[in-house]
Amino acid sequence: MLKEELLRRLNKVRLTRAKKLGYELPEDIIRKNEKPLYEEGVSIILPTYKGEALIQKCLESLASQTLDPSLFEVIVVINGEKDNSEKLINQLIDDKQLTNIKVISIDEAGASIARNKGIALASRQYCTFIDDDDYFSNNFLEEMYKLAKQDTIVVSQIYNVEPDGKLQTSNPINRQILKSVISKQHAYYKLHTVLTISACKLIPTMYLQKYRFNETLRSGEDIAFFTELFVKNDFNYVLAPITKQVVYYRTLRENSISRQAMTFDFNIKQRADVISLLNNLLEVDDLPFSKRDFIERKINAQGSFVKKYYDEHPDEYDRIIDELASRKFIYFPYHLINQERVERLVVSYCFPPYNDTAGNVMAKRMREAGKVSDVVYNTMDRVRNKSYSLNKMVDDLINVRVPIKSPSSFSNWKDIKTFVDMGMKEIEELVKKNGVHKEVFSRAMWAASHFLAFQYKMKHPESKWIAEFSDPLLYDIEAKKRHVDITDNDYIKMMEENVKKAGMPVPNTNNLFFWCEYLPYVFADELIFTNKNQLQYMMDVFPIAEIKDVIKKKAIIDPHPTLPDKYYHMEEFNYPLLSEEHVNLAYFGNFYSKRNLNDIFEGLKLSKDNVKDRVLIHVFTSKPDELSEQLQNDPLEDNVIVNGYVDFYKFLNLCTKFDCLIVNDSTTKDNKEINPYLPSKLSDYSGSGTDIWGIYEEGSILSNSEQATFLSLLNDFEAAAGVYEQLVNKKFS
């Protein structure tokens, strides 16, 4: 019997704890004779700090509530330096013979500390907050409690009380509450301000006790707390009947957040502290739009304080940017301080937050240039995943993002033309507001970028056009000509007329990929190629010989940029499969006929046993199942650890953890005179501080790379085996 009783009690404790954490339990497993988790009614949480001159009216309003006193408790938390508040409260308790007021005194000062204490002590089903200089209408608790449900937030009206006692019934927050009655929008929109103040709400205690006010914040703690509460839970929202005049009376203070003196600490640092917590809520990439928009509205409101300070202190721009950028925000409305500093229009069909190598390279280009830009890109939801953390790489350099909701396509002319037309319409609105950009920078593997930049250049020839080619466009990796028809004869005619005016030959072709190269060659002011082989190859194979001298005059060789060291530690990634007893090599990327893992695997098979036994190859690829299947029963099965694809910042961080990183050329010698490719990952490897093994094709850019610690020729498996031996000797000799 003793054992059964112990088990029964233990089970009861487990159920109670589980329910407190918010887990829903089947009713049939909760014993009917168990004490309910919460008593019926409302807990009022009242923090007070040196409130003896203020608290009297608040307490009297609580004592005058029409709700039966047995259905509510008042938890008064006196915090910090003591005054006569406790004496006043006890006097009221005695005078009115109140039995539902608990008084707790703590030494630590701070509203957040006091509220957390009150939340922890709350024993009723629902909670509401009140400040010591505020008060309720007499029917507040009764009417709010009538509407209370475990999945519902009940909202009252809120009146402001001026220092002279005058009521502001038509204040901005109360107007928002009244308008919400007829609005069909979600509360995230129609009550966006109301939701993140502590006043005028009744909240289920079970949910409230999951969270804590951040006790390190010096201001804005309400915003951080309630945004988290309402984003992480899906509530219904109801408004107490307007005709009942259920009112929270809020006394306006001289030291309220809206009336704070303007300082760098308050306007920048303290706002950044709040925004950092709000950004944590944006880390979820599949967050519903309504919740993401709600969080961003809260961040925008905090950003308005930053703007006010910047407007008064524009000479402190660098200091402000440094403080904000150091927080590594996913989102901040940098346009508030960047609008007057825009130098460049960036046209990049692929761009963060879409996870795409081309987009990441453009973001790195922007980081390298350090110029504030407006950015136009395609919404690629159907073809790319989003990773909002990528915004950290470049957002501080962006004034306005212009996402174009056109169908994503690499080569469909109709979709490209839609992107161009929609993009020009949006850009012209920017030009009307802020004038023509000094520069327009476009980067293409996806052809649409150059077509939109061309349109902009024709409309605004005074703007310098910088066009970058990530890879050859007219010919693919197998030297096959890409051909897709431009199906708009008027557009072809327009291009031909402009080329003729420029004094260049007019081609007889409607090939989209031809024009995507030819237009920048003719009209761009500067052409960027990532390596000299790419430049030479694209000139050699282009069918119009007269353009070659033009290309040479405009061409600049500029390899892919490398990010500063801090980006390699943006997200520390715990990878437990590294072995101190082995040389750990990493290969990141996919593999196909022209770029494969043959050298890596065959070279290890040729290695001596004392070398082979010391090597682990860690492959990170979007095709892990395919590679794992290939390795089944292979002699190297125990030497290869197959991983899935990792996000960009995890990739950068992983690059710092291995003994060596492998990069290999594409095979081109069968169909190209020279190898025009340089893997972009080499630039990422270069900033890691880790050794690099380059597996090169003869004459390629990689073959002469100063960044590679070790080099071996493609398909020379003996040379690859030699690299493994060098790596083992370096680590263990």
FENVEN-V172192 format. One record per residue. OMEGA is omega in whole degrees, -180 to 180 (NA if undefined). Layout:
OMEGA ; OMEGA
This chain:
-179 ; 179 ; 180 ; -180 ; 178 ; 179 ; 179 ; -179 ; 179 ; 179 ; 179 ; 178 ; 180 ; -180 ; -179 ; 179 ; -180 ; -179 ; 178 ; 178 ; 174 ; 179 ; 178 ; -177 ; 177 ; -176 ; -175 ; 178 ; 177 ; -176 ; -176 ; -176 ; 176 ; 175 ; 179 ; -180 ; 179 ; 173 ; 177 ; 174 ; -169 ; 170 ; 176 ; -178 ; -173 ; 175 ; 178 ; 177 ; -179 ; -172 ; -174 ; -178 ; -172 ; -162 ; -174 ; -177 ; 178 ; -178 ; 179 ; 178 ; 178 ; 179 ; -176 ; -178 ; 180 ; 177 ; 179 ; -178 ; 179 ; -178 ; 174 ; 175 ; 176 ; 179 ; 180 ; 180 ; 177 ; -175 ; 176 ; -177 ; -173 ; 172 ; -178 ; -178 ; -176 ; 178 ; 179 ; -178 ; -179 ; 178 ; 178 ; 179 ; -179 ; -177 ; -174 ; 178 ; -179 ; -180 ; -174 ; 178 ; 175 ; -180 ; 179 ; 180 ; 178 ; -176 ; -176 ; 177 ; 176 ; -179 ; -179 ; 179 ; -179 ; 180 ; 178 ; 178 ; 179 ; 179 ; -178 ; -177 ; -176 ; -177 ; -179 ; -175 ; -174 ; 180 ; 168 ; -178 ; 172 ; 175 ; -170 ; 177 ; 178 ; 178 ; -178 ; 164 ; -174 ; -178 ; -173 ; -174 ; -178 ; -177 ; 178 ; -178 ; 178 ; -176 ; -172 ; 172 ; -176 ; 179 ; -168 ; 170 ; 179 ; -175 ; 175 ; 169 ; 178 ; 177 ; 174 ; 177 ; 180 ; 179 ; 179 ; 178 ; -179 ; -179 ; 170 ; 180 ; -178 ; 176 ; -175 ; -178 ; -179 ; 175 ; 177 ; 179 ; -178 ; 180 ; -178 ; -179 ; -177 ; -179 ; 177 ; 179 ; 175 ; -180 ; 178 ; -180 ; -171 ; 179 ; -170 ; 178 ; -177 ; -173 ; -172 ; 165 ; -176 ; -173 ; 163 ; 178 ; 172 ; -169 ; 176 ; -175 ; -178 ; 178 ; -177 ; -175 ; 174 ; -169 ; 179 ; 170 ; 180 ; -173 ; 177 ; -179 ; 177 ; 175 ; 177 ; -177 ; 178 ; -177 ; -180 ; -176 ; -174 ; 175 ; 178 ; -179 ; -173 ; 176 ; -176 ; 179 ; -180 ; -178 ; 161 ; -178 ; 178 ; -179 ; 175 ; -175 ; -180 ; -176 ; -179 ; 180 ; 176 ; -166 ; 166 ; -180 ; -176 ; 179 ; -180 ; -178 ; 178 ; -177 ; 178 ; -174 ; -179 ; -177 ; -180 ; 174 ; -176 ; 177 ; 177 ; -179 ; -177 ; -173 ; -176 ; -174 ; -178 ; 177 ; 178 ; 176 ; 179 ; -178 ; 178 ; 179 ; 177 ; 178 ; 178 ; -180 ; 180 ; -176 ; -179 ; -174 ; -180 ; 177 ; 179 ; -177 ; -177 ; 180 ; 178 ; 179 ; 178 ; 180 ; -179 ; 175 ; 179 ; 178 ; 178 ; -180 ; 176 ; 179 ; 180 ; 176 ; 176 ; -180 ; 179 ; 180 ; -180 ; 180 ; 179 ; -175 ; -178 ; 178 ; -180 ; -178 ; -178 ; 178 ; 180 ; -179 ; 180 ; 180 ; -179 ; -177 ; -180 ; -179 ; 177 ; -179 ; 167 ; -179 ; 168 ; -178 ; -176 ; 180 ; -180 ; -180 ; -176 ; -170 ; -176 ; -176 ; -177 ; 177 ; -166 ; 168 ; 178 ; 176 ; -177 ; -176 ; 175 ; -178 ; 176 ; 18 ; 179 ; -173 ; -175 ; -177 ; -180 ; 179 ; 179 ; 179 ; 178 ; 177 ; 178 ; 176 ; -180 ; 178 ; -179 ; -177 ; 179 ; -179 ; 177 ; -172 ; 161 ; -174 ; 176 ; -179 ; -178 ; 172 ; -169 ; -173 ; -176 ; -174 ; -179 ; 173 ; 177 ; 171 ; -173 ; 179 ; 178 ; 180 ; -180 ; -176 ; -165 ; -171 ; -178 ; 179 ; -177 ; 171 ; -178 ; 170 ; 178 ; 177 ; -178 ; -176 ; 175 ; 179 ; -178 ; -180 ; 177 ; -171 ; 179 ; -173 ; -179 ; -180 ; 178 ; -180 ; 176 ; 178 ; -179 ; -178 ; 180 ; 179 ; 179 ; 179 ; 180 ; -178 ; -180 ; 175 ; 177 ; -179 ; 178 ; -177 ; -167 ; -180 ; -178 ; 179 ; 177 ; -177 ; 167 ; -177 ; 178 ; 180 ; -175 ; 138 ; 172 ; -166 ; -172 ; -178 ; -177 ; 179 ; 178 ; 179 ; 177 ; 179 ; -180 ; -179 ; 179 ; -180 ; -176 ; -175 ; 180 ; 179 ; 179 ; 179 ; 175 ; -177 ; 179 ; 174 ; 178 ; 178 ; 172 ; -178 ; -173 ; 179 ; -178 ; -174 ; 178 ; 178 ; 175 ; -179 ; 172 ; 178 ; 173 ; -177 ; 163 ; -170 ; -178 ; -177 ; 178 ; 180 ; 178 ; 179 ; 179 ; 179 ; -179 ; -180 ; -180 ; 177 ; 179 ; 178 ; -180 ; 177 ; -179 ; -179 ; 178 ; -176 ; 177 ; -179 ; 174 ; -176 ; -179 ; -175 ; 173 ; -176 ; 180 ; 173 ; -172 ; -179 ; 176 ; 179 ; -176 ; -166 ; 179 ; 178 ; -179 ; -180 ; -179 ; 173 ; -175 ; 177 ; -174 ; 178 ; 178 ; 178 ; -177 ; -179 ; -177 ; 175 ; -175 ; -174 ; -179 ; -169 ; -180 ; -173 ; -175 ; -176 ; -171 ; 179 ; 177 ; -180 ; -178 ; -179 ; -176 ; -168 ; 172 ; 176 ; -177 ; -179 ; 178 ; -178 ; 174 ; -178 ; 174 ; -173 ; -175 ; -179 ; 177 ; 179 ; 178 ; 178 ; 178 ; -174 ; 179 ; -180 ; -169 ; -171 ; 176 ; -177 ; 177 ; -177 ; -178 ; 164 ; -177 ; 177 ; 180 ; 171 ; 179 ; 175 ; 179 ; -178 ; -179 ; -171 ; -175 ; 176 ; -173 ; -176 ; -174 ; -178 ; -177 ; -176 ; -177 ; 177 ; 179 ; 178 ; 180 ; -177 ; 175 ; -177 ; -178 ; 173 ; -177 ; -178 ; -178 ; -173 ; 169 ; 178 ; -179 ; -178 ; 177 ; -172 ; 175 ; 179 ; -175 ; -178 ; -180 ; -179 ; 179 ; 179 ; 179 ; -174 ; 180 ; -179 ; 176 ; 178 ; -178 ; -174 ; -179 ; -179 ; -174 ; 176 ; -175 ; 179 ; 174 ; 179 ; 175 ; 179 ; -170 ; -177 ; 175 ; 176 ; 180 ; -179 ; 178 ; -180 ; -178 ; -169 ; -175 ; 176 ; -179 ; 179 ; -175 ; 173 ; -177 ; 177 ; 165 ; 177 ; -177 ; -170 ; -179 ; -175 ; 179 ; 178 ; 178 ; 179 ; -175 ; -171 ; 172 ; -176 ; -178 ; -178 ; 178 ; 180 ; 177 ; 177 ; -172 ; -179 ; -173 ; -175 ; -179 ; 176 ; -179 ; 174 ; 179 ; 177 ; -163 ; 169 ; -176 ; 178 ; -180 ; 176 ; 179 ; -177 ; 179 ; -175 ; 174 ; -179 ; -177 ; 176 ; -180 ; 179 ; 171 ; -177 ; 176 ; 177 ; 173 ; -172 ; 176 ; 178 ; 178 ; 177 ; 178 ; 178 ; 178 ; -180 ; 178 ; -179 ; 179 ; 179 ; -180 ; -176 ; -170 ; 180 ; NA
